Amino acid sequence: MNESELVAMTVNERLFSLGLLDEFDAAAAAGDIDRVEHLLQRAHVDQASIDDIAKTIACAPPQAGRPRVARAR
């Protein structure tokens, strides 16, 4: 699927269409912001939206039983 086909899709639709949704959900649940950003880039999400999504995930409390992954610097 090319970028022009993804433009009209929501982020969730893009991730699903590219087979990345489960991996994204797991990364988000673990708080692995670097992985989240990488997957969003693969889905051709614009940088401003990636930053907003990453910030939202980083501010969310970790899910029970899952440690928060530190972000690489």
C-alpha positions, -999 to +999 in steps of 0.1 A: +000+000+000+015+034-009+013+067+009-013+082-015-037+053-005-032+060+032-038+097+031-076+095+035-074+069+063-074+074+100-043+064+120-061+032+132-071+024+096-035+029+084-021+007+111-047-021+105-042-019+067-005-023+071-007-051+096+008-030+123-022-025+147-014-054+171+022-044+173+013-007+179-012-017+206+014-038+224+040-010+221+015+016+234+004-007+263+041-012+273+048+026+270+075+019+244+074+054+228+103+048+204+085+017+190+052+036+188+069+065+169+086+040+145+053+022+137+035+056+131+063+066+108+059+034+088+022+042+085+031+076+070+016+096+099+028+133+100+053+143+126+030+166+145+005+138+149+032+114+159+043+138+186+008+143+199+001+105+200+035+098+217+028+125+243-006+111+251+008+075+255+037+088+276+013+106+300-010+076+303-006+054+334+011+021+327-012-009+324-012-034+353+016-059+351+034-041+323+065-020+331+070+013+314+098+012+288+123+040+290+127+061+259+161+060+243+179+093+241 
